[in-house]
Each structure stands twice: as structure tokens, then as C-alpha cells.
Amino acid sequence: MIRLKLVIMIAGLSLFIVACNQKNNQNISSTNSSKDTIASPDTIVVLKDTKIQGIYTHYNHLKNALIASDSVDAKKAGNELAKALVKISGCENTAVVAQKIGNSTNINDQRLNFIPLSSDIVALLKHAEIVSGEIYVDYCPMANDGKGAYWLASASKIRNPYYGDDMVNCGEIKEEIKKK
């Protein structure tokens, strides 16, 4: 019985390691320096609609705060994002989720609410007109209790907001949203 449990634990750990070490040919390899674990700034993306641009800017602020495991900054970014979302018809429910992040200082709760928030923002940005730059739809198979979760980035380097320093490079690019 003990051997069976040990074999199951080793198999589970192996799957965990393999899932987060998958390489995507679009990913940039990372170094192990302590600087690398801090959220890297996103490249500039310009959107035609200034309201959508504001949403994307606040979303990136929030994502970078979660990458850095900075719950206080994530709270601030969540509040700003909620204010920007309220100004867009049809985004009221997404604003409520952003406000939940803005009302919390618990990084785990903030990351949990970032899952549905990102799903909604991904859908919004897929229909936005990009003037310049690219937006990457990134995916972590380990997030959301192994169900996986998406987020947006303006750089091809994976910076996982769901785990911060624990698994900052876990994930892959699933899609690119480009100027049409």
C-alpha cells in the first residue's frame, strides 16, 4: 500500500513537472537570475479605441502585479480596471470581477478572480482593432486546479500571473492577436 502511494506521488509530480516545462517554439528562453522573476514590462500595443486601450493598460498593470505577487498593487490595478470596464457597455459583469480583485489583498483570491476576468478580456480584445503591436493569448495548464487558464501579454516571453515566482515561466502561447 505504501509503495502504491509512493508510485502515485512520483507519477503526479512527474506530470506536474512535465506540464510546466513544455517548450513552445515561440517562447523566449529564460535565465535563472533573480531579475528574471520580476514582471518584465510589456511591449507597446496600440488599440484604435481609447477606452479599450485603457482597459488593456489596466489589465497589464494587474497581470504584472500578480506576476510579482504584489497584492497591494494588484488591488490598485483591479480598482482602476473596474472603473475602465464600467464605461464599456456589456462589460458590467467583468467590472464586478475586477472589483473583487480590487476589494481584496489576498493574492490567492486575486489570482482566482483573474481567471474569469482574463477570459472576458481575451474575448474583448479579440474583437478590438489593433493599430500596432501584438497581443499574445497565453495559457497555463496547471492553473485553475489543473483545468488551465488563459491571460494576455504583449511580449512573447511567458510570465505566469497565476503562480508568480513559483512557476513564472509555466505556460505557452496559444494564439496571437494581430493588426488586421
SEGU-78250 format. One line per 4 residues: number of its first residue (from 1); their letters; for each residue x, y, z of N, C-alpha, C. Coordinates in Angstrom, 3 decimals. Layout:
BEGIN
NUM = a = X Y Z X Y Z X Y Z  ...
end
This chain:
BEGIN
1 = mirl = 0.823 -1.196 0.000 0.000 0.000 0.000 0.868 1.261 0.000  1.921 1.253 0.808 2.817 2.410 0.885 3.543 2.592 -0.448  3.963 1.472 -1.076 4.618 1.549 -2.385 3.693 2.142 -3.431  2.439 1.744 -3.412 1.466 2.262 -4.372 1.308 3.768 -4.202
5 = klvi = 1.209 4.222 -2.964 1.097 5.665 -2.715 2.342 6.387 -3.196  3.505 5.811 -2.973 4.755 6.416 -3.406 4.814 6.501 -4.928  4.412 5.445 -5.610 4.399 5.436 -7.080 3.425 6.485 -7.606  2.273 6.614 -6.994 1.280 7.606 -7.419 1.810 9.012 -7.196
9 = miag = 2.455 9.249 -6.060 3.014 10.577 -5.788 4.106 10.929 -6.787  4.976 9.987 -7.103 6.053 10.238 -8.070 5.468 10.500 -9.449  4.474 9.732 -9.852 3.831 9.940 -11.159 3.167 11.307 -11.223  2.488 11.697 -10.160 1.843 13.015 -10.119 2.855 14.135 -10.202
13 = lslf = 3.943 14.009 -9.472 4.999 15.020 -9.505 5.618 15.093 -10.893  5.806 13.954 -11.530 6.372 13.930 -12.890 5.460 14.651 -13.873  4.159 14.402 -13.796 3.205 15.090 -14.680 3.228 16.589 -14.448  3.313 16.992 -13.188 3.361 18.403 -12.827 4.583 19.070 -13.465
17 = ivac = 5.737 18.425 -13.327 6.977 18.984 -13.876 6.918 19.035 -15.396  6.442 17.977 -16.029 6.366 17.936 -17.492 5.412 19.004 -18.018  4.270 19.189 -17.388 3.285 20.161 -17.866 3.837 21.573 -17.851  4.598 21.908 -16.859 5.101 23.273 -16.751 6.462 23.469 -17.383
21 = nqkn = 7.025 22.439 -17.934 8.293 22.589 -18.624 8.153 22.378 -20.118  6.904 22.350 -20.602 6.688 22.229 -22.035 7.267 23.453 -22.703  7.964 23.232 -23.790 8.549 24.350 -24.531 7.684 24.626 -25.739  7.460 25.886 -25.967 6.748 26.327 -27.153 7.782 27.040 -28.002
25 = nqni = 7.835 26.780 -29.286 8.867 27.378 -30.114 8.752 28.888 -30.185  7.668 29.448 -29.698 7.515 30.894 -29.692 8.026 31.510 -28.399  8.283 30.693 -27.392 8.735 31.215 -26.106 10.199 31.596 -26.172  10.561 32.601 -25.432 11.937 33.017 -25.303 12.499 32.313 -24.090
29 = sstn = 13.675 31.711 -24.213 14.239 31.014 -23.060 14.583 32.022 -21.970  14.526 31.552 -20.748 14.761 32.446 -19.620 16.057 32.090 -18.930  16.547 33.032 -18.158 17.721 32.790 -17.324 17.243 32.570 -15.914  18.135 32.149 -15.061 17.760 31.888 -13.678 18.120 33.032 -12.749
33 = sskd = 18.380 34.198 -13.279 18.729 35.326 -12.427 17.518 35.790 -11.648  17.759 36.409 -10.503 16.646 36.882 -9.679 15.884 37.989 -10.393  16.546 38.719 -11.279 15.866 39.761 -12.042 14.789 39.173 -12.941  15.023 37.943 -13.411 14.111 37.306 -14.346 12.762 36.995 -13.704
37 = tias = 12.692 36.875 -12.393 11.441 36.529 -11.736 10.534 37.734 -11.557  11.053 38.924 -11.783 10.234 40.123 -11.679 9.518 40.327 -12.993  8.292 40.816 -12.943 7.492 41.006 -14.149 8.223 41.904 -15.136  8.376 41.411 -16.351 9.013 42.225 -17.379 7.972 43.137 -18.002
41 = pdti = 8.380 44.325 -18.404 7.407 45.240 -18.990 6.933 44.720 -20.340  5.673 44.925 -20.615 5.121 44.523 -21.898 5.527 45.524 -22.967  5.639 45.036 -24.182 5.896 45.933 -25.293 4.627 46.739 -25.561  4.770 47.773 -26.317 3.648 48.682 -26.573 2.667 48.068 -27.567
45 = vvlk = 1.416 48.080 -27.188 0.318 47.713 -28.080 -0.585 48.929 -28.147  -0.922 49.337 -29.351 -1.809 50.487 -29.533 -3.111 49.978 -30.138  -4.202 50.323 -29.467 -5.536 49.941 -29.924 -6.262 51.175 -30.437  -7.123 51.004 -31.405 -7.828 52.135 -32.005 -8.769 52.807 -31.006
49 = dtki = -9.513 52.020 -30.246 -10.480 52.532 -29.280 -9.755 52.885 -27.976  -9.805 54.154 -27.598 -9.079 54.604 -26.407 -9.629 53.984 -25.114  -10.924 53.679 -25.071 -11.486 53.035 -23.881 -10.943 51.609 -23.738  -10.871 50.896 -24.855 -10.320 49.541 -24.835 -8.821 49.600 -24.504
53 = qgiy = -8.138 50.620 -25.012 -6.716 50.808 -24.700 -6.525 50.967 -23.187  -7.397 51.747 -22.563 -7.319 51.925 -21.115 -7.541 50.623 -20.371  -8.488 49.832 -20.833 -8.752 48.534 -20.215 -7.518 47.646 -20.327  -6.926 47.602 -21.510 -5.752 46.762 -21.707 -4.570 47.240 -20.847
57 = thyn = -4.407 48.530 -20.733 -3.335 49.082 -19.905 -3.521 48.684 -18.440  -4.732 48.839 -17.922 -5.005 48.465 -16.522 -4.907 46.946 -16.329  -5.350 46.184 -17.326 -5.238 44.728 -17.266 -3.764 44.319 -17.142  -2.906 44.930 -17.954 -1.475 44.615 -17.893 -0.878 44.992 -16.542
61 = hlkn = -1.316 46.115 -15.998 -0.857 46.528 -14.663 -1.225 45.444 -13.648  -2.456 44.978 -13.706 -2.923 43.930 -12.797 -2.139 42.643 -13.007  -1.991 42.224 -14.246 -1.265 40.993 -14.552 0.162 41.065 -14.010  0.835 42.180 -14.233 2.210 42.333 -13.765 2.299 42.350 -12.242
65 = alia = 1.298 42.900 -11.577 1.263 42.874 -10.112 1.109 41.436 -9.608  0.287 40.653 -10.298 0.109 39.249 -9.913 1.382 38.446 -10.177  2.062 38.727 -11.269 3.337 38.055 -11.549 4.323 38.340 -10.423  4.351 39.575 -9.975 5.264 39.990 -8.901 4.750 39.601 -7.511
69 = sdsv = 3.579 38.969 -7.447 2.940 38.588 -6.175 2.741 39.788 -5.259  2.392 40.921 -5.852 2.173 42.168 -5.125 0.669 42.412 -4.988  0.100 41.927 -3.895 -1.351 42.010 -3.718 -1.839 43.450 -3.557  -1.012 44.316 -2.995 -1.406 45.714 -2.816 -1.503 46.411 -4.181
73 = dakk = -0.522 46.195 -5.032 -0.554 46.776 -6.375 -1.670 46.144 -7.211  -1.900 44.840 -7.028 -2.994 44.163 -7.738 -4.343 44.756 -7.323  -4.482 45.074 -6.047 -5.715 45.703 -5.545 -5.944 47.037 -6.258  -4.895 47.846 -6.335 -4.983 49.145 -7.009 -5.341 48.959 -8.490
77 = agne = -4.660 48.048 -9.152 -4.906 47.814 -10.575 -6.317 47.268 -10.809  -6.790 46.405 -9.918 -8.152 45.869 -10.034 -9.196 46.965 -9.945  -8.983 47.897 -9.032 -9.911 49.036 -8.892 -9.923 49.902 -10.152  -8.733 50.186 -10.688 -8.644 51.007 -11.903 -9.266 50.292 -13.092
81 = laka = -9.033 49.000 -13.193 -9.616 48.215 -14.276 -11.135 48.188 -14.174  -11.657 48.048 -12.975 -13.109 48.043 -12.772 -13.722 49.361 -13.248  -13.068 50.488 -12.920 -13.559 51.804 -13.367 -13.564 51.910 -14.888  -12.542 51.370 -15.534 -12.466 51.426 -17.000 -13.502 50.513 -17.645
85 = lvki = -13.731 49.350 -17.067 -14.693 48.395 -17.630 -16.134 48.886 -17.551  -16.462 49.596 -16.492 -17.822 50.107 -16.305 -18.218 51.048 -17.453  -17.244 51.672 -18.084 -17.507 52.626 -19.154 -17.839 51.961 -20.485  -17.701 50.638 -20.570 -17.968 49.901 -21.800 -19.263 49.113 -21.634
89 = sgce = -20.213 49.384 -22.506 -21.485 48.663 -22.470 -21.236 47.170 -22.680  -21.812 46.358 -21.813 -21.649 44.917 -21.897 -20.533 44.379 -21.015  -19.748 45.255 -20.420 -18.620 44.825 -19.572 -18.913 44.977 -18.082  -20.157 45.186 -17.737 -20.510 45.423 -16.338 -20.175 44.229 -15.446
93 = ntav = -20.451 43.007 -15.918 -20.148 41.818 -15.110 -18.646 41.625 -14.952  -17.902 41.954 -15.992 -16.444 41.866 -15.919 -15.917 42.898 -14.932  -16.553 44.056 -14.884 -16.163 45.098 -13.923 -16.365 44.607 -12.489  -17.415 43.840 -12.258 -17.670 43.281 -10.925 -16.533 42.339 -10.515
97 = vaqk = -16.062 41.530 -11.454 -14.952 40.611 -11.152 -13.675 41.406 -10.864  -13.409 42.431 -11.677 -12.236 43.278 -11.437 -12.339 43.947 -10.070  -13.541 44.349 -9.695 -13.741 44.991 -8.394 -13.494 44.017 -7.246  -13.800 42.733 -7.451 -13.495 41.723 -6.423 -11.987 41.679 -6.175
101 = igns = -11.215 41.787 -7.239 -9.755 41.827 -7.096 -9.364 43.105 -6.361  -10.024 44.209 -6.723 -9.747 45.496 -6.091 -10.157 45.564 -4.634  -11.051 44.695 -4.220 -11.504 44.675 -2.825 -10.695 43.727 -1.948  -9.742 43.019 -2.538 -9.009 42.001 -1.802 -7.520 42.336 -1.718
105 = tnin = -6.896 41.861 -0.655 -5.439 41.917 -0.564 -4.876 40.499 -0.446  -5.717 39.513 -0.680 -5.284 38.117 -0.647 -4.875 37.715 -2.063  -3.588 37.477 -2.276 -3.069 37.189 -3.610 -3.716 35.948 -4.222  -4.028 34.950 -3.420 -4.664 33.741 -3.952 -6.071 34.030 -4.455
109 = dqrl = -6.833 34.832 -3.700 -8.171 35.220 -4.152 -8.092 36.086 -5.412  -7.125 36.978 -5.447 -6.955 37.834 -6.621 -6.644 36.993 -7.851  -5.765 36.025 -7.701 -5.415 35.151 -8.831 -6.605 34.293 -9.255  -7.383 33.844 -8.301 -8.573 33.055 -8.628 -9.571 33.881 -9.441
113 = nfip = -9.761 35.143 -9.066 -10.678 36.016 -9.813 -10.086 36.471 -11.148  -8.775 36.401 -11.278 -8.117 36.772 -12.527 -8.459 35.781 -13.650  -8.835 34.557 -13.294 -9.180 33.540 -14.299 -10.403 33.963 -15.124  -11.576 34.227 -14.497 -12.716 34.649 -15.320 -12.525 36.046 -15.913
117 = lssd = -11.803 36.904 -15.198 -11.526 38.241 -15.716 -10.751 38.134 -17.021  -9.714 37.326 -17.032 -8.902 37.164 -18.240 -9.710 36.581 -19.384  -10.561 35.632 -19.080 -11.410 35.036 -20.113 -12.250 36.109 -20.808  -12.839 37.001 -20.025 -13.659 38.081 -20.587 -12.810 39.088 -21.369
121 = ival = -11.633 39.432 -20.841 -10.768 40.415 -21.501 -10.203 39.827 -22.796  -9.893 38.537 -22.803 -9.436 37.882 -24.037 -10.519 38.029 -25.112  -11.762 37.737 -24.758 -12.868 37.858 -25.722 -13.007 39.300 -26.218  -12.881 40.258 -25.327 -12.987 41.666 -25.697 -11.878 42.063 -26.670
125 = lkha = -10.646 41.676 -26.365 -9.501 42.081 -27.184 -9.463 41.376 -28.534  -10.053 40.203 -28.639 -10.096 39.507 -29.930 -10.912 40.291 -30.954  -11.794 41.157 -30.465 -12.635 41.953 -31.359 -12.175 43.401 -31.469  -11.098 43.743 -30.790 -10.587 45.114 -30.815 -9.696 45.310 -32.042
129 = eivs = -9.658 46.541 -32.510 -8.802 46.856 -33.650 -7.431 47.290 -33.140  -6.413 46.537 -33.535 -5.042 46.834 -33.137 -4.402 47.732 -34.186  -3.840 48.841 -33.735 -3.137 49.762 -34.626 -1.690 49.301 -34.788  -1.053 48.914 -33.671 0.309 48.388 -33.737 0.568 47.460 -32.560
133 = geiy = 1.531 46.571 -32.766 1.884 45.597 -31.738 1.102 44.305 -31.892  1.404 43.359 -31.012 0.717 42.070 -30.987 0.318 41.746 -29.560  -0.765 41.036 -29.433 -1.208 40.566 -28.121 -1.164 39.045 -28.158  -0.541 38.464 -27.159 -0.423 37.015 -27.071 -1.444 36.483 -26.069
137 = vdyc = -2.132 35.426 -26.457 -3.037 34.727 -25.554 -2.225 33.558 -25.000  -1.857 33.668 -23.727 -1.025 32.660 -23.070 -1.899 31.725 -22.245  -1.363 30.538 -21.988 -2.134 29.502 -21.303 -1.234 28.734 -20.345  -1.739 28.507 -19.141 -1.059 27.670 -18.158 -1.942 26.459 -17.874
141 = pman = -1.453 25.246 -18.165 -2.268 24.051 -17.938 -2.439 23.700 -16.455  -1.601 24.258 -15.589 -1.661 23.925 -14.171 -2.616 24.826 -13.384  -2.896 26.003 -13.904 -3.763 26.953 -13.195 -5.177 26.410 -13.080  -5.944 27.005 -12.190 -7.350 26.653 -12.033 -7.510 25.175 -11.665
145 = dgkg = -6.723 24.738 -10.690 -6.763 23.346 -10.216 -6.564 22.342 -11.346  -5.651 22.642 -12.245 -5.336 21.732 -13.344 -6.274 21.817 -14.536  -7.260 22.711 -14.473 -8.182 22.896 -15.602 -7.595 23.839 -16.635  -6.570 24.589 -16.240 -5.912 25.538 -17.131 -6.578 26.899 -17.086
149 = aywl = -5.803 27.917 -17.475 -6.324 29.279 -17.510 -5.488 30.109 -18.487  -6.138 31.108 -19.047 -5.524 31.984 -20.038 -5.225 33.358 -19.440  -4.353 34.096 -20.122 -4.112 35.501 -19.829 -3.531 36.144 -21.079  -3.477 37.453 -21.083 -2.961 38.204 -22.226 -1.607 38.815 -21.897
153 = asas = -0.775 38.943 -22.935 0.529 39.577 -22.779 0.902 40.266 -24.085  1.763 41.261 -23.981 2.244 41.972 -25.156 3.657 41.553 -25.526  4.196 40.589 -24.820 5.527 40.061 -25.105 5.423 38.543 -25.230  6.283 37.973 -26.044 6.214 36.533 -26.270 6.795 35.719 -25.112
157 = kirn = 7.520 36.355 -24.228 8.092 35.644 -23.078 6.987 35.337 -22.068  6.907 34.093 -21.666 5.887 33.670 -20.703 6.223 34.218 -19.319  5.247 34.904 -18.716 5.325 35.433 -17.352 3.978 35.108 -16.707  3.923 34.026 -15.963 2.678 33.467 -15.452 2.146 34.236 -14.237
161 = pyyg = 0.962 34.858 -14.364 0.385 35.598 -13.240 -0.292 34.706 -12.201  -0.514 33.437 -12.521 -1.238 32.562 -11.610 -0.353 31.967 -10.519  0.955 31.964 -10.719 1.851 31.364 -9.743 3.003 32.264 -9.301  3.186 33.398 -9.939 4.273 34.283 -9.548 5.613 33.587 -9.634
165 = ddmv = 6.474 33.823 -8.653 7.825 33.255 -8.661 7.843 31.726 -8.623  6.802 31.110 -8.112 6.782 29.652 -8.002 6.893 28.968 -9.362  6.201 29.478 -10.363 6.224 28.887 -11.708 6.057 29.991 -12.749  6.875 31.001 -12.669 6.720 32.188 -13.512 6.817 31.881 -15.003
169 = ncge = 7.543 30.839 -15.374 7.708 30.511 -16.795 6.783 29.399 -17.275  5.856 28.978 -16.437 4.931 27.906 -16.803 3.885 28.440 -17.767  3.789 27.841 -18.915 2.758 28.226 -19.867 3.262 28.212 -21.290  2.374 28.551 -22.173 2.700 28.594 -23.592 1.777 29.588 -24.298
173 = ikee = 2.227 30.039 -25.440 1.412 30.934 -26.259 0.424 30.066 -27.033  -0.853 30.390 -26.929 -1.885 29.639 -27.643 -2.352 30.359 -28.905  -2.237 31.701 -28.896 -2.774 32.471 -30.030 -2.121 33.842 -30.038  -2.080 34.452 -31.213 -1.605 35.822 -31.353 -2.736 36.658 -31.946
177 = ikkk = -2.983 37.788 -31.334 -3.967 38.740 -31.861 -3.159 39.852 -32.510  -3.344 40.022 -33.823 -2.524 40.964 -34.582 -3.381 42.001 -35.295  -2.697 43.022 -35.779 -3.336 44.034 -36.617 -3.905 43.335 -37.849  -5.145 43.695 -38.188 -5.809 43.071 -39.345 -5.579 43.868 -40.597
end
